[in-house]
């Protein structure tokens, strides 16, 4: 790959509002990976990446969906987008969109008791990470992490987010958001300088994601 980006610049804060396409343990079972897609507005940086957290030994998962959403989304049609469409697009969370929005995203727990215990147990520096999306939260203890660019594909996330060019662009988008209630104003404040596209530009993604569960 030519003109490869300098990935030493990337820290966990960069991972906010990325699309998590897949995640899980590596085949050798020691590390936990995230396949993400980004719209980073830095030359040669936007695209898909493999983020790998090494020496992952303690992990918990929980859904962030409420009881009514889980029950409304119980049928198997919700795990296949085409089947969900055939079913008349019933209300609920469509698992079959096959991605999740990393918001608030990835963050280390600097005061983690678990990380301290694992550090003392192994004699290696261990950290506890929290990963939050609109639908699930993961917490796990790990040692370090790496990131590798896979390609420059942004066809998914480019339809969900658009870059804010400057402060004036932010203010205009904020005003539009106040008029268009489908855009949450707080989503304009993330550190990567992106805003969620207004409803008129993202009708299909509103249907696709159904972020406001049950609405």
Kinemage of the C-alpha trace (Angstrom):
@kinemage 1
@onewidth
@group {chain A} dominant
@subgroup {mainchain}
@vectorlist {calphas} color= white
{ca unk a 1} P 0.000 0.000 0.000
{ca unk a 2} L 1.497 3.356 -1.044
{ca unk a 3} L 1.362 6.524 1.064
{ca unk a 4} L 0.520 4.590 4.194
{ca unk a 5} L -0.717 6.754 7.088
{ca unk a 6} L 1.390 7.259 10.203
{ca unk a 7} L -0.604 5.137 12.630
{ca unk a 8} L 1.545 6.192 15.590
{ca unk a 9} L -0.669 9.301 15.636
{ca unk a 10} L -3.803 7.270 16.309
{ca unk a 11} L -4.964 6.955 19.912
{ca unk a 12} L -8.194 5.646 21.442
{ca unk a 13} L -9.915 9.016 21.060
{ca unk a 14} L -9.673 8.632 17.285
{ca unk a 15} L -11.936 5.584 17.483
{ca unk a 16} L -15.047 7.532 18.477
{ca unk a 17} L -17.880 7.371 15.917
{ca unk a 18} L -16.210 4.643 13.912
{ca unk a 19} L -18.326 1.808 12.546
{ca unk a 20} L -17.649 -1.539 14.232
{ca unk a 21} L -18.174 -4.113 11.486
{ca unk a 22} L -17.075 -7.145 13.505
{ca unk a 23} L -15.362 -7.996 16.778
{ca unk a 24} L -14.323 -11.065 18.730
{ca unk a 25} L -11.396 -13.222 19.717
{ca unk a 26} L -8.657 -13.985 17.225
{ca unk a 27} L -8.355 -17.628 16.064
{ca unk a 28} L -5.483 -18.164 18.509
{ca unk a 29} L -7.802 -16.947 21.317
{ca unk a 30} L -5.423 -14.651 23.209
{ca unk a 31} L -6.325 -11.296 21.670
{ca unk a 32} L -9.580 -9.467 20.965
{ca unk a 33} L -10.038 -7.637 17.657
{ca unk a 34} L -12.312 -4.971 16.176
{ca unk a 35} L -12.809 -4.547 12.438
{ca unk a 36} L -13.748 -0.877 12.041
{ca unk a 37} L -14.497 1.595 9.275
{ca unk a 38} L -13.551 5.263 9.696
{ca unk a 39} L -14.154 8.574 7.973
{ca unk a 40} L -11.063 10.263 9.401
{ca unk a 41} L -10.533 13.547 7.549
{ca unk a 42} L -6.758 13.245 7.382
{ca unk a 43} L -5.039 12.396 4.102
{ca unk a 44} L -4.908 8.629 3.478
{ca unk a 45} L -6.410 7.817 6.893
{ca unk a 46} L -10.075 7.097 6.089
{ca unk a 47} L -10.879 3.429 5.551
{ca unk a 48} L -11.117 0.087 7.285
{ca unk a 49} L -8.796 -1.033 10.075
{ca unk a 50} L -8.081 -4.020 12.275
{ca unk a 51} L -7.665 -2.938 15.889
{ca unk a 52} L -6.251 -5.691 18.079
{ca unk a 53} L -6.092 -5.646 21.885
{ca unk a 54} L -3.444 -8.070 23.101
{ca unk a 55} L -3.385 -10.433 26.084
{ca unk a 56} L -7.109 -10.142 26.771
{ca unk a 57} L -7.861 -12.307 29.821
{ca unk a 58} L -10.965 -10.893 31.514
{ca unk a 59} L -13.996 -9.797 29.465
{ca unk a 60} L -17.643 -8.923 30.151
{ca unk a 61} L -20.408 -8.046 27.673
{ca unk a 62} L -23.864 -6.588 28.195
{ca unk a 63} L -26.575 -5.223 25.962
{ca unk a 64} L -27.641 -1.601 26.355
{ca unk a 65} L -31.079 -2.250 24.888
{ca unk a 66} L -34.040 -2.082 27.256
{ca unk a 67} L -36.414 -4.997 27.843
{ca unk a 68} L -39.071 -3.735 25.423
{ca unk a 69} L -36.517 -3.377 22.619
{ca unk a 70} L -35.095 -6.847 23.179
{ca unk a 71} L -38.538 -8.417 23.109
{ca unk a 72} L -39.646 -6.385 20.079
{ca unk a 73} L -36.494 -7.513 18.235
{ca unk a 74} L -36.725 -11.185 19.255
{ca unk a 75} L -37.788 -12.670 15.914
{ca unk a 76} L -35.075 -13.970 13.585
{ca unk a 77} L -36.170 -11.539 10.863
{ca unk a 78} L -34.239 -8.874 12.813
{ca unk a 79} L -30.920 -10.631 12.187
{ca unk a 80} L -31.342 -10.501 8.393
{ca unk a 81} L -31.979 -7.077 6.895
{ca unk a 82} L -33.741 -8.396 3.778
{ca unk a 83} L -35.973 -10.656 5.857
{ca unk a 84} L -36.801 -7.697 8.105
{ca unk a 85} L -37.850 -5.708 5.027
{ca unk a 86} L -39.979 -8.620 3.797
{ca unk a 87} L -41.648 -8.748 7.219
{ca unk a 88} L -42.874 -5.165 6.757
{ca unk a 89} L -40.062 -3.455 8.672
{ca unk a 90} L -41.429 -4.077 12.173
{ca unk a 91} L -40.335 -1.787 14.987
{ca unk a 92} L -37.311 -2.875 16.979
{ca unk a 93} L -33.548 -3.060 16.721
{ca unk a 94} L -32.374 -4.480 13.394
{ca unk a 95} L -29.408 -6.653 14.345
{ca unk a 96} L -28.973 -7.494 10.671
{ca unk a 97} L -27.507 -4.108 9.778
{ca unk a 98} L -24.266 -5.864 10.800
{ca unk a 99} L -22.489 -2.871 12.326
{ca unk a 100} L -22.533 -0.708 15.456
{ca unk a 101} L -21.558 2.909 16.060
{ca unk a 102} L -18.609 3.316 18.443
{ca unk a 103} L -20.132 6.135 20.466
{ca unk a 104} L -19.075 7.100 23.132
{ca unk a 105} L -16.431 4.685 21.879
{ca unk a 106} L -13.205 3.275 23.349
{ca unk a 107} L -11.767 4.454 26.675
{ca unk a 108} L -9.402 3.173 29.353
{ca unk a 109} L -10.466 2.978 32.993
{ca unk a 110} L -7.451 4.562 34.669
{ca unk a 111} L -8.626 3.580 38.162
{ca unk a 112} L -9.496 -0.010 37.377
{ca unk a 113} L -9.291 -2.456 40.277
{ca unk a 114} L -9.331 -5.367 37.848
{ca unk a 115} L -6.387 -3.982 35.888
{ca unk a 116} L -4.428 -3.440 39.105
{ca unk a 117} L -5.090 -7.007 40.234
{ca unk a 118} L -4.041 -8.457 36.872
{ca unk a 119} L -0.921 -6.270 36.815
{ca unk a 120} L 0.125 -7.555 40.237
{ca unk a 121} L -0.726 -11.123 39.295
{ca unk a 122} L 1.256 -11.177 36.032
{ca unk a 123} L 3.953 -8.591 36.670
{ca unk a 124} L 2.930 -6.952 33.385
{ca unk a 125} L 1.146 -3.641 32.848
{ca unk a 126} L -2.535 -4.411 32.281
{ca unk a 127} L -5.350 -1.986 31.478
{ca unk a 128} L -9.129 -2.142 31.528
{ca unk a 129} L -10.908 -0.925 28.411
{ca unk a 130} L -14.545 0.058 27.933
{ca unk a 131} L -16.154 -0.066 24.475
{ca unk a 132} L -19.615 1.467 24.203
{ca unk a 133} L -21.916 1.538 21.191
{ca unk a 134} L -25.611 2.272 20.789
{ca unk a 135} L -26.442 -1.381 21.493
{ca unk a 136} L -23.727 -3.004 23.625
{ca unk a 137} L -20.923 -2.379 26.092
{ca unk a 138} L -17.743 -4.429 26.409
{ca unk a 139} L -15.247 -4.235 29.260
{ca unk a 140} L -12.021 -6.198 29.242
{ca unk a 141} L -8.537 -6.285 30.704
{ca unk a 142} L -5.693 -6.251 28.185
{ca unk a 143} L -2.008 -5.408 27.893
{ca unk a 144} L -1.597 -3.309 24.747
{ca unk a 145} L -3.191 -2.633 21.352
{ca unk a 146} L -2.216 -2.359 17.710
{ca unk a 147} L -3.900 -0.965 14.623
{ca unk a 148} L -3.454 -1.952 10.976
{ca unk a 149} L -5.062 -0.384 7.911
{ca unk a 150} L -6.816 -2.909 5.680
{ca unk a 151} L -8.159 -0.748 2.851
{ca unk a 152} L -9.625 2.687 2.048
{ca unk a 153} L -13.276 1.602 1.902
{ca unk a 154} L -15.674 4.147 3.478
{ca unk a 155} L -18.904 3.359 1.628
{ca unk a 156} L -20.795 2.599 4.840
{ca unk a 157} L -19.673 5.322 7.218
{ca unk a 158} L -19.587 8.046 4.560
{ca unk a 159} L -23.360 7.669 4.292
{ca unk a 160} L -23.789 8.213 8.035
{ca unk a 161} L -21.342 11.000 8.901
{ca unk a 162} L -20.065 14.073 7.121
{ca unk a 163} L -17.074 16.265 8.037
{ca unk a 164} L -17.437 19.689 9.626
{ca unk a 165} L -15.089 22.036 7.796
{ca unk a 166} L -14.828 24.823 10.388
{ca unk a 167} L -16.618 26.649 13.216
{ca unk a 168} L -19.084 28.326 10.819
{ca unk a 169} L -19.949 24.945 9.331
{ca unk a 170} L -20.526 23.624 12.858
{ca unk a 171} L -22.851 26.498 13.759
{ca unk a 172} L -24.850 26.059 10.552
{ca unk a 173} L -25.162 22.321 11.115
{ca unk a 174} L -26.165 22.929 14.727
{ca unk a 175} L -28.927 25.288 13.577
{ca unk a 176} L -30.112 22.734 11.031
{ca unk a 177} L -30.134 20.117 13.770
{ca unk a 178} L -32.374 22.268 15.945
{ca unk a 179} L -34.813 22.486 13.036
{ca unk a 180} L -34.493 18.808 12.135
{ca unk a 181} L -35.205 16.847 15.310
{ca unk a 182} L -33.760 13.676 13.782
{ca unk a 183} L -30.262 15.008 14.526
{ca unk a 184} L -29.127 15.047 18.164
{ca unk a 185} L -27.226 18.288 18.841
{ca unk a 186} L -24.816 16.545 21.185
{ca unk a 187} L -23.650 14.380 18.285
{ca unk a 188} L -22.096 17.489 16.731
{ca unk a 189} L -19.603 17.794 19.543
{ca unk a 190} L -17.425 14.735 19.078
{ca unk a 191} L -13.693 15.263 18.886
{ca unk a 192} L -13.245 14.058 15.322
{ca unk a 193} L -15.251 16.948 13.875
{ca unk a 194} L -18.149 15.017 12.389
{ca unk a 195} L -21.896 15.463 12.503
{ca unk a 196} L -24.627 12.972 11.817
{ca unk a 197} L -26.189 13.710 8.447
{ca unk a 198} L -29.592 15.453 8.529
{ca unk a 199} L -32.625 13.322 7.875
{ca unk a 200} L -33.094 14.578 4.308
{ca unk a 201} L -29.624 13.202 3.467
{ca unk a 202} L -29.885 9.934 5.375
{ca unk a 203} L -33.451 8.655 5.096
{ca unk a 204} L -32.239 5.169 4.293
{ca unk a 205} L -29.859 5.016 7.244
{ca unk a 206} L -32.581 6.074 9.667
{ca unk a 207} L -34.563 3.085 8.485
{ca unk a 208} L -31.449 0.936 8.549
{ca unk a 209} L -30.280 1.707 12.041
{ca unk a 210} L -33.483 2.547 13.967
{ca unk a 211} L -31.311 4.129 16.643
{ca unk a 212} L -34.293 5.475 18.485
{ca unk a 213} L -35.528 2.080 19.538
{ca unk a 214} L -39.187 1.471 18.959
{ca unk a 215} L -39.795 4.804 17.182
